[in-house]
Amino acid sequence: MTELSNARTPTSWLSAIWMARHRTPARFVALIALLLPWSTSGVVFALIPWLIAIAFVDLRAFPRSLLRPVCLLPILLVILAVVGTLWSDAPWPERLHAIGLPAKLLAIPLLIYQFERWPYGNWVFSAFLASCALLMLYSFAVAADPGLSLKLYLSRGPYKVESGIAVRNYIDQSQEFALCAIALIYPIVTLFRAGRVRMAALLAVVAIGFLANMMFVVVSRTTLVTLPILLVVFALLHLRLRTALSAAGAMVLAAALLWTASSHLRATVAKFQGDYEMSVEDNQISGMGSRLDFWRKSLGFVAEAPLIGHGTGSIRGLFARVASDREADPLRAQIVNNPHNQTLHVAVQWGAVGVLVLYAMWFAHLLLFRGEGLACWIGLLVVVQNMLSSVLNSHLFDFSEGWLYVLGVGVAGGMALSKKAPVWDKDEALQR
């Protein structure tokens, strides 16, 4: 009876209410992470209950937290996009669409504030890993039987069956699998050093599954370029020199074996040269050749308005202005609203001012993840991957890769800041 009475004291009820009040937003963020590898519309719908739930937590310190560079700089980039409509000649629908691309960055300050105070970030990491692991298994099944792909049933109009593509596209899938595979190295090493061999072995099997899928089923060329660099980053940060050299030797040996065993890998690498020859010699559209043409034209646009750019949403109109005749030169006749390079995407619209804000944001987020721990490793990995892949794409403004950056920096950033300077205390919170 005494135990029952103690369980129902006001303090216990307040504690239960406090926990439920602050766990609910974390559950919705975990839901967003769970849906991200599978559905864009699902992510959008999951954002609504998260925003409602976050409105009911203690936000009194939120305005002050916005003054930190890690929160302020993403907001400045969005403000620049809004202000950039004032000197743009693009139609208003294109200006509004261009504002929407960086608008997702506004979630970073909210996520940092949330996970800096309430330690449920591991829920988000676990949900994303579990979702990607399920997608990886499904991808193997689709590789065996392309008729199992969900894209056959979800896509509008006729769809060309691609081996191993379960949902969406191979670029998003490769980025997510690469992130999970490299992120798992830290807990594998940590668990192995702590003597928890079984758990380390289980995570190692999952990581190998991600790598096998990319090497033997489907992988993007962007991931092939960034994956070795991410491995080197881990070795430099978390391994001793002798161990790092041994790991480098093992990586070279593994790469040689994979090159011999995987015809898919050899074909993917060969596309670099094939695309270049197709575009340079025959003026035909190809992935790499198109990028080179986009970059050349974009540099010319930047030279025309180097300081503040041509304004928000101006990219498509600029490419239309210099497009060649489609029949005579199909490569240079392409009209796009994305130059497939994040720096140029920003520079064409907002000039050197925009590039300065973009690079300052990346640098501030890199500095945020100095230190040890899983959160710092995941956050650093997310930022470095985004910076590297944004050389060949505009990944910060793309949906999946952009939200991957927002979730990674927001959740891991809040956890990292909490460990460096704890800002909440449960007893104090209950007294409010």
C-alpha positions in Angstrom: 0.0 0.0 0.0 2.8 2.3 0.9 4.5 1.6 -2.5 1.3 2.4 -4.3 0.9 5.6 -2.4 4.5 6.6 -3.2 4.0 5.8 -6.9 1.1 8.3 -6.9 2.8 11.3 -5.3 2.6 14.6 -7.1 6.3 14.4 -8.0 5.8 11.1 -9.7 2.9 12.3 -11.7 4.8 15.4 -12.7 7.7 13.3 -13.7 5.5 11.0 -15.8 3.9 14.1 -17.5 7.4 15.7 -18.1 8.7 12.5 -19.7 5.7 12.0 -21.9 5.8 15.7 -22.9 9.4 15.5 -24.1 9.4 12.0 -25.4 6.6 12.6 -27.9 8.6 15.0 -30.2 11.5 12.6 -30.2 9.2 9.8 -31.3 8.0 11.9 -34.3 11.6 12.7 -35.3 12.3 9.0 -35.1 9.3 8.4 -37.3 10.7 10.9 -39.8 14.0 9.0 -39.8 12.2 5.7 -40.2 10.3 7.0 -43.3 13.1 8.9 -45.0 14.6 6.0 -46.9 11.2 5.0 -48.2 8.8 7.9 -48.8 9.1 11.6 -49.4 5.4 12.2 -48.8 5.6 10.2 -45.6 8.3 12.5 -44.3 6.3 15.6 -45.1 3.2 14.2 -43.3 5.4 13.1 -40.2 6.7 16.7 -39.9 3.3 18.1 -39.0 2.8 16.2 -35.7 6.4 16.8 -34.8 5.9 20.6 -35.2 2.7 20.4 -33.1 4.4 18.3 -30.4 7.5 20.6 -30.2 5.2 23.6 -29.6 4.2 22.1 -26.3 7.7 21.8 -24.8 9.5 24.5 -22.9 10.7 27.0 -25.6 11.6 29.9 -23.4 15.3 29.6 -24.1 14.8 29.0 -27.8 15.3 32.6 -29.0 18.6 32.8 -27.2 19.8 29.5 -28.7 19.2 30.9 -32.2 22.1 33.3 -31.8 24.7 30.6 -32.0 26.3 30.2 -35.5 25.2 26.6 -35.8 21.6 27.7 -35.7 21.9 31.3 -37.1 23.7 30.4 -40.3 21.1 28.0 -41.7 18.5 30.6 -41.0 20.6 33.3 -42.8 20.7 31.1 -45.9 16.9 30.8 -46.0 16.6 34.5 -45.4 18.9 35.2 -48.3 16.7 33.0 -50.5 13.7 35.0 -49.5 15.4 38.4 -50.0 16.9 37.1 -53.3 13.4 37.2 -54.8 13.6 41.0 -54.9 16.2 41.1 -57.7 15.2 38.0 -59.5 13.6 38.1 -63.0 12.2 34.5 -62.7 8.4 33.9 -62.6 7.0 33.8 -59.0 6.3 30.1 -59.0 10.0 29.4 -59.7 11.0 31.9 -57.0 8.8 30.2 -54.5 10.0 26.8 -55.5 13.6 27.9 -55.0 12.8 29.2 -51.5 11.4 25.9 -50.6 14.7 24.0 -51.4 16.7 25.5 -48.4 13.6 26.0 -46.2 14.2 22.6 -44.6 17.3 24.0 -42.9 15.0 25.9 -40.6 14.4 22.6 -38.8 18.1 22.4 -37.7 17.8 25.0 -34.8 14.6 23.3 -33.5 16.2 19.9 -33.6 19.4 21.1 -31.9 17.3 22.8 -29.2 15.2 19.7 -28.7 18.0 17.1 -28.5 20.3 19.4 -26.5 17.8 19.2 -23.7 16.1 15.9 -23.9 18.4 12.9 -24.6 16.4 10.7 -27.0 18.6 11.1 -30.0 19.6 7.4 -30.1 16.0 6.6 -31.0 16.4 8.6 -34.2 19.7 6.9 -35.1 18.3 3.4 -34.4 15.1 4.1 -36.4 17.1 5.2 -39.4 19.5 2.3 -39.2 16.7 -0.3 -38.9 14.8 1.3 -41.8 17.9 1.3 -44.1 18.7 -2.3 -43.1 15.2 -3.4 -44.1 15.6 -1.5 -47.4 19.0 -3.2 -48.0 17.4 -6.6 -47.6 14.6 -5.6 -49.9 17.0 -4.3 -52.4 18.7 -7.7 -52.6 15.3 -9.3 -53.1 14.6 -6.8 -55.9 17.9 -7.6 -57.5 16.9 -11.2 -57.6 13.4 -10.4 -58.9 12.9 -6.9 -60.3 9.2 -7.4 -60.4 9.2 -7.0 -56.5 10.1 -3.3 -56.8 7.6 -1.0 -55.2 8.3 1.5 -57.9 6.3 -0.6 -60.3 3.2 0.2 -58.2 3.9 3.6 -56.9 5.4 5.4 -59.9 3.2 7.4 -62.3 3.2 6.2 -65.8 5.5 3.5 -67.3 8.5 2.7 -65.2 11.7 1.0 -66.4 12.6 -1.8 -64.1 16.1 -1.3 -62.5 17.8 -4.1 -60.6 18.1 -3.5 -56.9 16.1 -0.3 -56.8 13.3 -1.0 -54.3 12.0 2.6 -54.0 12.9 6.1 -55.3 16.4 6.0 -57.0 19.8 4.6 -56.7 21.5 7.9 -55.7 19.4 8.3 -52.5 19.8 4.6 -51.7 23.5 4.7 -52.1 24.0 7.8 -50.0 21.9 6.2 -47.2 23.7 2.9 -47.3 27.1 4.5 -47.4 26.3 6.7 -44.4 25.1 3.7 -42.4 28.0 1.5 -43.3 30.6 4.1 -42.3 28.7 5.2 -39.2 28.6 1.7 -37.9 32.4 1.4 -37.8 32.6 3.6 -34.7 30.2 1.4 -32.5 31.8 -1.8 -33.9 35.3 -0.7 -32.8 34.0 0.6 -29.5 32.1 -2.6 -28.7 35.0 -4.8 -29.7 37.4 -2.9 -27.5 34.8 -3.2 -24.6 34.7 -7.0 -25.1 31.1 -7.1 -26.5 32.1 -9.2 -29.4 28.7 -10.6 -30.3 27.1 -7.2 -30.6 30.1 -5.9 -32.6 29.9 -8.9 -34.9 26.2 -8.3 -35.5 26.7 -4.7 -36.4 29.7 -5.7 -38.6 27.4 -8.1 -40.6 24.9 -5.3 -41.1 27.7 -2.9 -42.3 29.0 -5.6 -44.7 25.5 -6.1 -46.0 25.4 -2.4 -46.9 28.8 -2.5 -48.6 27.9 -5.7 -50.5 24.7 -4.2 -51.8 26.6 -1.2 -53.1 29.4 -3.2 -54.7 27.3 -6.0 -56.2 23.8 -4.6 -56.7 23.7 -0.9 -57.4 25.7 2.2 -56.4 26.0 5.8 -57.5 29.2 7.2 -58.8 29.0 10.0 -56.3 29.1 7.4 -53.5 32.0 5.6 -55.1 34.0 8.9 -55.0 33.1 9.8 -51.4 33.2 6.4 -49.7 37.0 6.0 -49.6 37.4 9.6 -48.3 34.9 8.9 -45.5 36.9 5.8 -44.6 40.1 7.8 -44.5 38.4 10.4 -42.2 37.6 7.7 -39.7 41.1 6.2 -39.8 42.7 9.6 -39.2 40.4 10.5 -36.3 39.9 7.3 -34.5 42.9 4.9 -35.2 46.5 5.0 -34.3 49.0 5.5 -37.0 50.1 1.8 -37.2 46.5 0.6 -37.1 45.5 3.2 -39.7 48.3 2.0 -42.0 47.2 -1.6 -41.6 43.6 -0.6 -42.3 44.7 1.3 -45.4 46.5 -1.8 -46.7 43.4 -3.9 -46.0 41.2 -1.4 -47.9 43.5 -1.6 -50.9 43.4 -5.4 -50.9 39.6 -5.4 -50.4 39.2 -2.9 -53.3 41.3 -5.1 -55.6 39.3 -8.2 -54.7 36.0 -6.3 -55.2 37.2 -5.0 -58.6 38.0 -8.5 -59.7 34.7 -10.0 -58.3 32.2 -7.4 -59.2 31.4 -6.7 -62.8 28.8 -4.2 -61.6 31.6 -2.1 -59.9 33.8 -2.2 -63.0 30.9 -1.1 -65.2 30.0 1.8 -62.8 33.6 3.1 -62.8 33.8 2.7 -66.6 30.8 5.0 -67.0 33.1 8.0 -66.1 35.2 7.6 -69.2 32.2 6.5 -71.3 30.2 9.5 -70.4 33.1 11.8 -71.1 33.7 10.4 -74.6 30.0 10.4 -75.4 29.7 14.1 -74.6 33.0 15.4 -75.9 33.1 13.4 -79.2 29.4 13.0 -80.0 27.8 15.9 -78.2 25.4 13.5 -76.7 23.7 13.8 -73.3 25.4 11.9 -70.5 25.7 12.2 -66.7 29.3 13.4 -66.5 29.2 15.3 -69.8 26.0 17.2 -68.8 27.6 18.2 -65.5 30.6 19.6 -67.2 28.4 21.7 -69.5 26.2 22.8 -66.5 29.3 23.9 -64.6 30.8 25.8 -67.5 27.6 27.7 -68.1 27.1 28.4 -64.4 30.6 29.9 -64.1 29.6 32.3 -66.8 26.4 33.2 -65.0 28.4 33.8 -61.8 30.8 36.1 -63.6 27.8 38.2 -64.8 26.6 38.9 -61.2 29.4 37.9 -58.8 28.4 39.7 -55.7 24.7 39.0 -55.1 23.9 36.7 -58.1 20.9 36.7 -60.4 18.3 36.2 -57.7 16.2 33.3 -56.3 14.8 30.9 -58.9 16.8 32.4 -61.8 18.7 29.3 -62.8 16.2 27.9 -65.3 15.8 31.1 -67.1 19.5 31.6 -67.4 20.0 28.2 -68.9 17.1 28.8 -71.3 18.8 32.0 -72.5 22.0 30.2 -73.6 20.5 26.9 -74.8 21.6 25.7 -78.2 19.4 24.1 -80.8 18.2 20.7 -79.6 18.6 18.9 -82.9 22.1 20.3 -83.7 23.5 20.1 -80.2 21.4 18.1 -77.7 24.0 18.3 -74.9 24.1 22.1 -74.8 20.4 22.5 -75.4 19.5 21.2 -71.9 17.5 23.6 -69.7 17.7 22.8 -66.0 17.1 24.5 -62.6 20.0 22.6 -60.9 23.6 22.9 -62.0 24.5 19.7 -60.0 27.0 21.5 -57.8 26.0 23.0 -54.5 28.4 25.9 -54.6 27.3 26.9 -58.1 23.6 26.4 -57.2 24.1 29.0 -54.5 26.5 31.3 -56.4 24.3 31.7 -59.5 21.4 32.9 -57.4 23.0 34.8 -54.5 26.6 35.3 -55.6 29.6 35.5 -53.3 27.4 36.5 -50.4 25.5 33.2 -50.6 28.6 31.1 -51.0 30.1 32.8 -47.9 27.0 31.9 -45.9 27.0 28.3 -47.2 30.6 27.7 -46.4 30.4 29.4 -43.0 27.5 27.1 -42.2 29.4 24.0 -43.2 32.4 25.1 -41.2 30.4 25.9 -38.1 28.7 22.5 -38.3 32.1 20.8 -38.7 33.4 22.6 -35.6 30.3 21.5 -33.7 31.4 17.8 -33.9 34.9 18.1 -32.5 35.2 15.6 -29.8 34.6 11.9 -29.0 31.4 9.9 -29.0 28.9 8.4 -31.4 27.0 11.6 -31.8 30.1 13.6 -32.8 31.1 10.8 -35.3 27.7 10.7 -36.9 27.4 14.4 -37.1 30.9 14.8 -38.6 30.2 12.1 -41.1 26.9 13.7 -42.2 28.5 17.1 -42.8 31.6 15.7 -44.6 29.5 13.4 -46.8 27.2 16.3 -47.7 30.2 18.6 -48.6 31.9 15.9 -50.7 28.8 14.8 -52.6 27.8 18.4 -53.2 30.7 18.8 -55.6 28.8 16.5 -58.0 25.2 17.4 -56.9 23.2 20.0 -55.1 22.6 17.6 -52.2 21.9 20.2 -49.6 18.9 21.3 -51.6 17.8 17.8 -52.7 15.0 16.3 -50.6 16.5 13.0 -49.3 20.1 14.2 -48.9 19.0 17.5 -47.6 16.8 16.0 -44.9 19.6 13.5 -44.1 21.8 16.6 -43.4 19.1 18.3 -41.3 18.4 15.2 -39.2 22.1 14.4 -38.8 23.2 17.9 -37.8 20.1 18.7 -35.7 20.0 15.5 -33.7 23.7 14.7 -33.4 24.4 18.4 -32.9 22.0 18.7 -30.0 23.5 15.5 -28.4 27.0 16.8 -28.8 26.2 20.2 -27.3 24.5 18.5 -24.3 27.6 16.6 -23.5 29.9 19.6 -23.8 27.7 21.9 -21.7 24.5 20.3 -20.2 21.6 22.7 -20.2 18.8 20.8 -18.6 18.2 19.2 -15.2 15.2 17.0 -14.6 14.6 18.2 -11.0 14.8 21.8 -12.1 12.4 21.2 -14.9 9.9 19.6 -12.5 10.0 22.6 -10.3 9.0 25.0 -13.1 
